[in-house]
Amino acid sequence: MPFLFFILGIALLLIGGYLLVRGASEIAEDFGVSPLVIGMTVVAFGTSAPELVINIIGVLSEESDIAFGNITGSNLANLGLVLGAAALLTPIQLQGQLIRRELPLLLLATCVLMVIVSDPLLRGTAPVLDRSDSIILLLLFGIFVYITVHDFAMLEEDPILSVAHRNPDRISEFIKNWSFVGGGVVFLLLGGQLTITNGVELAERLGVSDVVIGMIMVAVGTSLPEFVTSTIAAIRKEADLCVGNVVGSNIFNSMLVLPVSALISPIPVPSGGVTDIFVSLLLAALLIPIFIRGKSMMSRMTGLSFLVIYIAYMGFRVSSGVIA
């Protein structure tokens, strides 16, 4: 039963995130907000909403290990599983300039997060993500939003803009849109509570740590929207959208979701957490020479390498996270 309720919780999170994005996007358009701005804000935040709800409920329930594992696991899954699988389906070649600018920002965000959790080395204390650390990350997130908005405003001919301007069929009824938003919030709250409660019980029954449950089951589940979006984008040869989805999601996770959670209550870094961030930093660093230099091509072999690294590291975390 805990497993079934856990899966139900993940499903409710995904449904809630979808409803929230759908309703909020239509409401924003009713107020005359540009579809481009909607894509950069509402949709980007909506795909990170499941992670945010999981983390807030996790810290309020004093289950910070699941909250921390959810973010590090999502970042690793986005880089290793999502991007690796997309490149394995079809080679990814970037055309626009915007993503090339976001890649260094992702590397910077991951480096700052790595420094923040390096308390044992820098201070000689146990690693913890406290409120002052969170404020630093949120300030960096503000800079990222400014740079992104400025780039979209200035680079009108960038190929990614043609993707961002595509609109789905709109739902005109204002009441129906607000119902989507309200229903999305309810589903997110219910799904988050089910996932946290049953995730802890599942970890106890399986004999693994909470952070492993957060990194693998919760993180992969909440990363399904990114997986579907990037896979479809890769098949359609929309490489900028494919990579931008992964890069943007990781930036949101590291510089918005995690610090907002730590503002509520400081999050102790669980055992192996620093290594998790380091591996995420390694994968992000590997993307720089792949997409910045040469033909900006991520081949199938490179995608396979990312997948192997992800699977191997997850296997290591499971084996090291087994409770004695």
C-alpha positions as a Python dict, from the first residue, in 0.01 Angstrom:
ca = {
    (1, 'M'): (0, 0, 0),
    (2, 'P'): (275, 257, 70),
    (3, 'F'): (413, 199, -279),
    (4, 'L'): (71, 242, -443),
    (5, 'F'): (0, 561, -247),
    (6, 'F'): (350, 683, -331),
    (7, 'I'): (285, 633, -704),
    (8, 'L'): (-54, 802, -663),
    (9, 'G'): (119, 1097, -499),
    (10, 'I'): (362, 1133, -792),
    (11, 'A'): (70, 1113, -1038),
    (12, 'L'): (-119, 1385, -851),
    (13, 'L'): (193, 1605, -855),
    (14, 'L'): (224, 1570, -1232),
    (15, 'I'): (-147, 1637, -1289),
    (16, 'G'): (-136, 1934, -1054),
    (17, 'G'): (166, 2083, -1228),
    (18, 'Y'): (-3, 2046, -1567),
    (19, 'L'): (-329, 2206, -1450),
    (20, 'L'): (-144, 2493, -1285),
    (21, 'V'): (57, 2568, -1600),
    (22, 'R'): (-247, 2540, -1826),
    (23, 'G'): (-472, 2763, -1620),
    (24, 'A'): (-209, 3024, -1528),
    (25, 'S'): (-91, 3052, -1889),
    (26, 'E'): (-442, 3123, -2014),
    (27, 'I'): (-510, 3375, -1737),
    (28, 'A'): (-183, 3554, -1817),
    (29, 'E'): (-279, 3575, -2184),
    (30, 'D'): (-620, 3717, -2086),
    (31, 'F'): (-431, 4001, -1915),
    (32, 'G'): (-224, 4063, -2228),
    (33, 'V'): (99, 3900, -2113),
    (34, 'S'): (326, 3792, -2399),
    (35, 'P'): (333, 3415, -2466),
    (36, 'L'): (712, 3443, -2460),
    (37, 'V'): (708, 3583, -2107),
    (38, 'I'): (457, 3315, -2006),
    (39, 'G'): (692, 3045, -2133),
    (40, 'M'): (984, 3191, -1942),
    (41, 'T'): (796, 3232, -1613),
    (42, 'V'): (469, 3043, -1570),
    (43, 'V'): (563, 2731, -1765),
    (44, 'A'): (917, 2718, -1628),
    (45, 'F'): (789, 2755, -1273),
    (46, 'G'): (506, 2508, -1335),
    (47, 'T'): (742, 2228, -1435),
    (48, 'S'): (931, 2289, -1109),
    (49, 'A'): (612, 2312, -900),
    (50, 'P'): (613, 1940, -804),
    (51, 'E'): (970, 1970, -673),
    (52, 'L'): (880, 2289, -485),
    (53, 'V'): (574, 2134, -317),
    (54, 'I'): (766, 1820, -225),
    (55, 'N'): (1043, 2028, -69),
    (56, 'I'): (816, 2261, 127),
    (57, 'I'): (611, 1973, 268),
    (58, 'G'): (932, 1781, 332),
    (59, 'V'): (1094, 2055, 543),
    (60, 'L'): (767, 2126, 726),
    (61, 'S'): (742, 1754, 805),
    (62, 'E'): (1108, 1750, 913),
    (63, 'E'): (1190, 1512, 629),
    (64, 'S'): (1467, 1728, 484),
    (65, 'D'): (1661, 1430, 347),
    (66, 'I'): (1384, 1359, 96),
    (67, 'A'): (1366, 1732, 12),
    (68, 'F'): (1741, 1758, -52),
    (69, 'G'): (1753, 1429, -241),
    (70, 'N'): (1461, 1539, -456),
    (71, 'I'): (1655, 1842, -588),
    (72, 'T'): (1994, 1677, -636),
    (73, 'G'): (1826, 1371, -785),
    (74, 'S'): (1617, 1584, -1022),
    (75, 'N'): (1924, 1775, -1139),
    (76, 'L'): (2114, 1451, -1199),
    (77, 'A'): (1815, 1293, -1373),
    (78, 'N'): (1772, 1596, -1600),
    (79, 'L'): (2137, 1594, -1708),
    (80, 'G'): (2210, 1222, -1714),
    (81, 'L'): (1875, 1055, -1786),
    (82, 'V'): (1668, 1316, -1972),
    (83, 'L'): (1940, 1479, -2182),
    (84, 'G'): (2128, 1152, -2228),
    (85, 'A'): (1819, 968, -2350),
    (86, 'A'): (1725, 1255, -2583),
    (87, 'A'): (2073, 1257, -2741),
    (88, 'L'): (2061, 878, -2771),
    (89, 'L'): (1740, 907, -2974),
    (90, 'T'): (1882, 1170, -3208),
    (91, 'P'): (2200, 1382, -3200),
    (92, 'I'): (2135, 1726, -3050),
    (93, 'Q'): (2278, 2026, -3234),
    (94, 'L'): (2219, 2376, -3099),
    (95, 'Q'): (2146, 2668, -3332),
    (96, 'G'): (2047, 2957, -3106),
    (97, 'Q'): (2266, 3172, -2886),
    (98, 'L'): (2041, 3183, -2580),
    (99, 'I'): (2115, 2833, -2455),
    (100, 'R'): (2488, 2889, -2496),
    (101, 'R'): (2450, 3178, -2254),
    (102, 'E'): (2245, 2976, -2008),
    (103, 'L'): (2496, 2690, -1991),
    (104, 'P'): (2762, 2898, -1810),
    (105, 'L'): (2488, 3024, -1576),
    (106, 'L'): (2400, 2664, -1492),
    (107, 'L'): (2766, 2590, -1426),
    (108, 'L'): (2791, 2902, -1207),
    (109, 'A'): (2478, 2808, -1010),
    (110, 'T'): (2606, 2455, -948),
    (111, 'C'): (2951, 2585, -849),
    (112, 'V'): (2798, 2829, -598),
    (113, 'L'): (2581, 2551, -456),
    (114, 'M'): (2890, 2331, -428),
    (115, 'V'): (3076, 2602, -234),
    (116, 'I'): (2777, 2664, -7),
    (117, 'V'): (2755, 2299, 102),
    (118, 'S'): (3134, 2266, 150),
    (119, 'D'): (3110, 2363, 519),
    (120, 'P'): (3331, 2073, 639),
    (121, 'L'): (3617, 2197, 422),
    (122, 'L'): (3567, 2572, 462),
    (123, 'R'): (3436, 2600, 819),
    (124, 'G'): (3506, 2265, 977),
    (125, 'T'): (3136, 2218, 1055),
    (126, 'A'): (2862, 1985, 937),
    (127, 'P'): (2725, 2091, 595),
    (128, 'V'): (2392, 2274, 608),
    (129, 'L'): (2200, 2498, 370),
    (130, 'D'): (2088, 2785, 594),
    (131, 'R'): (1887, 3103, 536),
    (132, 'S'): (2186, 3321, 445),
    (133, 'D'): (2290, 3065, 182),
    (134, 'S'): (1934, 3070, 48),
    (135, 'I'): (1934, 3448, 10),
    (136, 'I'): (2255, 3431, -194),
    (137, 'L'): (2104, 3172, -428),
    (138, 'L'): (1782, 3371, -466),
    (139, 'L'): (1980, 3685, -555),
    (140, 'L'): (2163, 3487, -822),
    (141, 'F'): (1828, 3363, -949),
    (142, 'G'): (1716, 3724, -986),
    (143, 'I'): (2022, 3794, -1200),
    (144, 'F'): (1943, 3488, -1413),
    (145, 'V'): (1587, 3609, -1472),
    (146, 'Y'): (1710, 3955, -1570),
    (147, 'I'): (1969, 3818, -1814),
    (148, 'T'): (1717, 3579, -1969),
    (149, 'V'): (1451, 3848, -2015),
    (150, 'H'): (1711, 4082, -2165),
    (151, 'D'): (1832, 3814, -2407),
    (152, 'F'): (1481, 3735, -2525),
    (153, 'A'): (1411, 4105, -2575),
    (154, 'M'): (1730, 4168, -2774),
    (155, 'L'): (1775, 3852, -2980),
    (156, 'E'): (1460, 3865, -3190),
    (157, 'E'): (1601, 3644, -3465),
    (158, 'D'): (1718, 3364, -3234),
    (159, 'P'): (1578, 3026, -3349),
    (160, 'I'): (1448, 2942, -3002),
    (161, 'L'): (1204, 3233, -3021),
    (162, 'S'): (1009, 3060, -3295),
    (163, 'V'): (960, 2768, -3060),
    (164, 'A'): (871, 2987, -2763),
    (165, 'H'): (605, 3177, -2962),
    (166, 'R'): (406, 2867, -3053),
    (167, 'N'): (77, 2863, -2867),
    (168, 'P'): (-144, 2565, -2788),
    (169, 'D'): (-520, 2588, -2839),
    (170, 'R'): (-645, 2830, -2576),
    (171, 'I'): (-936, 2779, -2336),
    (172, 'S'): (-1131, 3103, -2343),
    (173, 'E'): (-1354, 3060, -2038),
    (174, 'F'): (-1209, 3264, -1753),
    (175, 'I'): (-1380, 3058, -1482),
    (176, 'K'): (-1249, 2736, -1628),
    (177, 'N'): (-893, 2873, -1623),
    (178, 'W'): (-919, 2965, -1256),
    (179, 'S'): (-1063, 2619, -1189),
    (180, 'F'): (-750, 2472, -1348),
    (181, 'V'): (-529, 2684, -1121),
    (182, 'G'): (-727, 2594, -809),
    (183, 'G'): (-741, 2227, -901),
    (184, 'G'): (-369, 2226, -978),
    (185, 'V'): (-284, 2367, -636),
    (186, 'V'): (-508, 2110, -463),
    (187, 'F'): (-356, 1821, -658),
    (188, 'L'): (-5, 1945, -583),
    (189, 'L'): (-73, 1967, -210),
    (190, 'L'): (-240, 1625, -194),
    (191, 'G'): (27, 1466, -411),
    (192, 'G'): (308, 1620, -208),
    (193, 'Q'): (163, 1496, 120),
    (194, 'L'): (108, 1143, -14),
    (195, 'T'): (456, 1131, -164),
    (196, 'I'): (638, 1247, 149),
    (197, 'T'): (439, 1033, 394),
    (198, 'N'): (454, 712, 196),
    (199, 'G'): (808, 779, 71),
    (200, 'V'): (937, 774, 428),
    (201, 'E'): (748, 454, 506),
    (202, 'L'): (869, 298, 181),
    (203, 'A'): (1229, 383, 266),
    (204, 'E'): (1194, 212, 604),
    (205, 'R'): (1043, -101, 450),
    (206, 'L'): (1306, -122, 175),
    (207, 'G'): (1590, -56, 419),
    (208, 'V'): (1730, 244, 233),
    (209, 'S'): (1782, 602, 343),
    (210, 'D'): (1525, 875, 283),
    (211, 'V'): (1767, 1064, 60),
    (212, 'V'): (1791, 765, -178),
    (213, 'I'): (1411, 753, -207),
    (214, 'G'): (1417, 1128, -277),
    (215, 'M'): (1697, 1100, -534),
    (216, 'I'): (1558, 810, -732),
    (217, 'M'): (1184, 755, -698),
    (218, 'V'): (1069, 1107, -612),
    (219, 'A'): (1320, 1287, -834),
    (220, 'V'): (1262, 1070, -1141),
    (221, 'G'): (886, 1095, -1091),
    (222, 'T'): (886, 1474, -1069),
    (223, 'S'): (1126, 1494, -1367),
    (224, 'L'): (880, 1319, -1599),
    (225, 'P'): (753, 1651, -1748),
    (226, 'E'): (1110, 1745, -1842),
    (227, 'F'): (1171, 1395, -1981),
    (228, 'V'): (862, 1406, -2204),
    (229, 'T'): (926, 1763, -2320),
    (230, 'S'): (1294, 1708, -2402),
    (231, 'T'): (1234, 1375, -2574),
    (232, 'I'): (962, 1518, -2799),
    (233, 'A'): (1177, 1825, -2871),
    (234, 'A'): (1472, 1605, -2967),
    (235, 'I'): (1258, 1396, -3202),
    (236, 'R'): (1127, 1715, -3365),
    (237, 'K'): (1485, 1845, -3403),
    (238, 'E'): (1410, 2135, -3167),
    (239, 'A'): (1748, 2109, -2996),
    (240, 'D'): (1736, 2450, -2826),
    (241, 'L'): (1406, 2368, -2659),
    (242, 'C'): (1537, 2025, -2557),
    (243, 'V'): (1851, 2158, -2388),
    (244, 'G'): (1684, 2475, -2261),
    (245, 'N'): (1423, 2267, -2080),
    (246, 'V'): (1694, 2076, -1892),
    (247, 'V'): (1916, 2376, -1821),
    (248, 'G'): (1627, 2595, -1710),
    (249, 'S'): (1482, 2326, -1484),
    (250, 'N'): (1816, 2272, -1309),
    (251, 'I'): (1864, 2645, -1258),
    (252, 'F'): (1514, 2674, -1110),
    (253, 'N'): (1578, 2375, -883),
    (254, 'S'): (1915, 2501, -755),
    (255, 'M'): (1847, 2874, -729),
    (256, 'L'): (1474, 2885, -648),
    (257, 'V'): (1323, 2560, -518),
    (258, 'L'): (1607, 2459, -285),
    (259, 'P'): (1668, 2806, -131),
    (260, 'V'): (1293, 2870, -81),
    (261, 'S'): (1277, 2542, 110),
    (262, 'A'): (1580, 2633, 322),
    (263, 'L'): (1429, 2974, 402),
    (264, 'I'): (1147, 2791, 580),
    (265, 'S'): (1387, 2573, 773),
    (266, 'P'): (1765, 2518, 730),
    (267, 'I'): (1835, 2192, 548),
    (268, 'P'): (2119, 1972, 676),
    (269, 'V'): (2309, 1816, 386),
    (270, 'P'): (2264, 1439, 416),
    (271, 'S'): (2542, 1187, 382),
    (272, 'G'): (2663, 1179, 23),
    (273, 'G'): (2487, 1506, -60),
    (274, 'V'): (2808, 1694, -137),
    (275, 'T'): (2912, 1417, -376),
    (276, 'D'): (2571, 1434, -546),
    (277, 'I'): (2621, 1804, -619),
    (278, 'F'): (2977, 1739, -739),
    (279, 'V'): (2859, 1478, -992),
    (280, 'S'): (2591, 1722, -1111),
    (281, 'L'): (2865, 1986, -1145),
    (282, 'L'): (3076, 1741, -1346),
    (283, 'L'): (2793, 1669, -1592),
    (284, 'A'): (2716, 2040, -1627),
    (285, 'A'): (3085, 2114, -1691),
    (286, 'L'): (3096, 1846, -1963),
    (287, 'L'): (2817, 2026, -2150),
    (288, 'I'): (3027, 2341, -2191),
    (289, 'P'): (3285, 2203, -2439),
    (290, 'I'): (3014, 1996, -2609),
    (291, 'F'): (2785, 2287, -2693),
    (292, 'I'): (3016, 2589, -2688),
    (293, 'R'): (3289, 2464, -2919),
    (294, 'G'): (3296, 2295, -3256),
    (295, 'K'): (2964, 2203, -3418),
    (296, 'S'): (2770, 2233, -3090),
    (297, 'M'): (2671, 1869, -3130),
    (298, 'M'): (2583, 1617, -2859),
    (299, 'S'): (2622, 1280, -3032),
    (300, 'R'): (2454, 952, -2952),
    (301, 'M'): (2777, 824, -2800),
    (302, 'T'): (2792, 1125, -2569),
    (303, 'G'): (2429, 1072, -2475),
    (304, 'L'): (2503, 708, -2396),
    (305, 'S'): (2797, 817, -2181),
    (306, 'F'): (2572, 1051, -1980),
    (307, 'L'): (2320, 770, -1932),
    (308, 'V'): (2590, 528, -1816),
    (309, 'I'): (2729, 783, -1570),
    (310, 'Y'): (2380, 845, -1431),
    (311, 'I'): (2287, 478, -1396),
    (312, 'A'): (2624, 387, -1245),
    (313, 'Y'): (2607, 668, -991),
    (314, 'M'): (2249, 586, -894),
    (315, 'G'): (2358, 225, -840),
    (316, 'F'): (2639, 350, -617),
    (317, 'R'): (2399, 570, -417),
    (318, 'V'): (2156, 283, -364),
    (319, 'S'): (2430, 50, -244),
    (320, 'S'): (2578, 318, -17),
    (321, 'G'): (2239, 429, 109),
    (322, 'V'): (2126, 92, 240),
    (323, 'I'): (2054, 117, 611),
    (324, 'A'): (2263, -127, 813),
}
